Amino acid sequence: MATSRVITWEVSASNGLETAWAELGADALRTRGRAVGTSPQPYWISYELDTADGFVTRRLRVTAESADGVRTLELRHDGAGRWTANGERLPDVEGALDCDLGLCPLTNTMPVLRHGLHLSPGERKFLMAWVSVPDLTVLPSRQTYTHLGQGRVRFVSGDFRSDITFDGDGFVMDYPGMATRFGRS
């Protein structure tokens, strides 16, 4: 049976806020969220994320509004490692299991839950379909997640490194340099 959560973060990396409405099942996650940021420029984001078995991304739909106009992205994963963005193949991210929406702490949940990295020892390297905000460009991103202790995971991508605190359900509580969750929502 799925549990529902509403989580709000102060996103320091964007000088903004994000709220996600999440339904967490035993092996899948479904969310919708809204974010507002002022860096790198003022923007609004709306997204819907659906995963399949093993918390593998199936679909991410994003709408971004900024002074540059409105953009939409329909990012799809076929379950066999192939991705499309608005119907166009994305060979650079082939083999990735997850998306990573820029400036969004929610999308760190899928790989952590899949491998239980917030609960037990391990280190995993991933290729992600990273989505830049607010322009919604999809790029490959190599990322490493390492268990540091109960609820603590080190995230590394390129020169960026942060030790993230997760709750027992695998949702970000504190992501230094990125976001901090409000209250105990």
C-alpha positions as CSV (number, residue, x, y, z in Angstrom):
1,M,0.0,0.0,0.0
2,A,1.3,3.4,-0.9
3,T,1.9,6.1,1.7
4,S,1.4,9.8,0.8
5,R,3.7,12.5,1.8
6,V,3.9,16.3,1.3
7,I,7.4,17.6,1.6
8,T,8.6,21.2,1.3
9,W,12.3,22.3,0.9
10,E,14.0,25.6,1.1
11,V,16.2,25.3,-2.0
12,S,19.3,27.5,-1.3
13,A,20.9,26.6,-4.6
14,S,18.0,28.4,-6.4
15,N,17.1,30.9,-3.7
16,G,13.7,29.3,-3.8
17,L,11.2,26.7,-2.5
18,E,9.9,23.4,-3.7
19,T,6.9,21.3,-2.6
20,A,6.4,17.7,-3.6
21,W,3.3,15.5,-3.2
22,A,4.7,12.0,-3.2
23,E,3.1,8.5,-3.2
24,L,5.6,6.0,-2.1
25,G,4.9,2.3,-2.7
26,A,7.0,-0.8,-1.9
27,D,8.8,-0.5,-5.2
28,A,7.6,2.6,-7.0
29,L,7.3,6.3,-6.5
30,R,4.9,8.8,-8.0
31,T,5.2,12.5,-7.4
32,R,4.1,15.9,-8.5
33,G,5.8,19.1,-7.5
34,R,6.1,22.8,-7.8
35,A,9.2,24.9,-7.4
36,V,10.0,28.6,-7.6
37,G,13.5,29.9,-7.8
38,T,15.3,33.2,-8.4
39,S,18.7,31.8,-9.5
40,P,20.1,31.4,-12.1
41,Q,17.1,33.6,-13.1
42,P,13.5,33.8,-11.7
43,Y,11.5,30.7,-12.8
44,W,8.6,28.5,-11.9
45,I,8.7,24.7,-12.4
46,S,5.9,22.2,-12.3
47,Y,6.7,18.5,-12.6
48,E,5.2,15.0,-12.5
49,L,7.5,12.0,-12.0
50,D,6.5,8.3,-12.3
51,T,8.7,5.3,-11.6
52,A,8.2,1.7,-12.3
53,D,9.4,-1.4,-10.4
54,G,12.7,-0.8,-8.6
55,F,12.1,2.9,-8.5
56,V,13.3,3.2,-12.1
57,T,12.2,6.4,-13.8
58,R,9.5,5.9,-16.5
59,R,8.4,9.4,-17.1
60,L,9.2,13.0,-16.1
61,R,7.1,15.8,-17.4
62,V,8.3,19.3,-16.6
63,T,7.0,22.8,-17.4
64,A,9.3,25.7,-16.8
65,E,8.2,29.4,-16.9
66,S,10.7,32.2,-17.0
67,A,11.3,35.6,-18.7
68,D,12.4,33.5,-21.7
69,G,9.0,32.0,-22.0
70,V,7.4,28.6,-21.3
71,R,9.2,25.3,-22.0
72,T,8.0,21.8,-21.6
73,L,9.8,18.5,-21.4
74,E,8.4,15.0,-21.7
75,L,11.3,12.7,-20.7
76,R,10.6,9.0,-21.1
77,H,12.5,5.9,-20.3
78,D,11.5,2.6,-22.0
79,G,12.6,0.3,-19.1
80,A,15.4,-1.1,-21.2
81,G,17.8,1.9,-20.9
82,R,16.6,4.0,-23.9
83,W,15.4,7.6,-23.3
84,T,13.4,10.1,-25.4
85,A,12.9,13.9,-24.8
86,N,9.7,15.2,-26.5
87,G,9.9,12.1,-28.7
88,E,13.5,12.5,-29.8
89,R,16.0,9.7,-28.8
90,L,18.7,10.6,-26.3
91,P,21.7,8.3,-27.0
92,D,24.0,10.2,-24.6
93,V,22.0,8.9,-21.6
94,E,21.3,5.4,-22.9
95,G,21.7,2.9,-20.0
96,A,20.6,5.4,-17.3
97,L,17.9,4.3,-15.0
98,D,17.1,7.6,-13.4
99,C,16.4,11.2,-14.2
100,D,17.8,14.0,-12.1
101,L,15.9,17.3,-12.2
102,G,18.4,20.1,-11.5
103,L,17.9,22.0,-8.2
104,C,15.3,19.3,-7.1
105,P,16.1,17.3,-4.0
106,L,13.3,14.8,-4.7
107,T,15.1,13.1,-7.6
108,N,17.9,11.9,-5.3
109,T,15.3,9.5,-3.8
110,M,15.2,6.9,-6.6
111,P,18.8,5.5,-6.6
112,V,19.0,5.7,-2.8
113,L,15.8,3.7,-2.3
114,R,16.6,1.2,-5.1
115,H,19.9,0.3,-3.4
116,G,19.0,1.1,0.3
117,L,21.9,3.4,0.5
118,H,20.3,5.4,3.3
119,L,20.1,2.3,5.4
120,S,23.0,0.0,4.7
121,P,26.6,0.1,3.5
122,G,27.5,0.4,-0.2
123,E,28.6,2.6,-3.0
124,R,27.0,2.9,-6.4
125,K,28.0,4.7,-9.6
126,F,25.2,5.9,-11.9
127,L,24.7,7.6,-15.2
128,M,21.7,10.0,-14.9
129,A,19.6,11.8,-17.4
130,W,20.2,15.2,-15.8
131,V,17.7,18.0,-16.6
132,S,19.0,21.6,-16.4
133,V,16.7,24.1,-14.8
134,P,15.1,26.3,-16.1
135,D,16.1,25.6,-19.8
136,L,15.2,21.8,-19.5
137,T,18.2,20.6,-21.5
138,V,18.9,16.9,-20.9
139,L,22.5,16.0,-20.4
140,P,24.4,12.9,-19.2
141,S,25.6,13.1,-15.6
142,R,27.9,10.6,-13.8
143,Q,27.1,10.4,-10.1
144,T,28.3,8.4,-7.2
145,Y,26.3,7.7,-4.0
146,T,28.1,6.3,-0.9
147,H,26.5,5.2,2.4
148,L,28.2,7.1,5.3
149,G,25.9,5.9,8.1
150,Q,22.3,5.6,9.0
151,G,20.4,8.2,6.9
152,R,23.6,9.7,5.5
153,V,24.8,9.4,1.9
154,R,27.7,11.2,0.1
155,F,26.8,12.5,-3.3
156,V,29.6,13.2,-5.8
157,S,29.2,14.5,-9.4
158,G,32.3,15.9,-11.1
159,D,33.8,18.4,-8.7
160,F,30.6,18.7,-6.6
161,R,30.3,16.8,-3.4
162,S,27.7,16.9,-0.6
163,D,26.9,14.6,2.4
164,I,23.1,14.3,2.3
165,T,20.8,13.4,5.2
166,F,17.8,11.2,4.3
167,D,14.8,10.2,6.4
168,G,13.8,6.5,6.8
169,D,11.6,6.7,3.7
170,G,14.5,7.9,1.5
171,F,13.5,11.5,1.1
172,V,16.1,14.3,1.5
173,M,16.1,16.1,4.8
174,D,19.3,18.1,4.4
175,Y,21.4,18.5,1.3
176,P,24.2,21.0,2.1
177,G,24.7,23.5,-0.6
178,M,21.3,22.6,-2.2
179,A,18.3,22.3,0.1
180,T,16.9,21.8,3.6
181,R,13.5,20.4,4.4
182,F,11.0,22.4,6.4
183,G,9.7,20.8,9.6
184,R,9.0,17.1,9.8
185,S,6.6,17.0,6.8
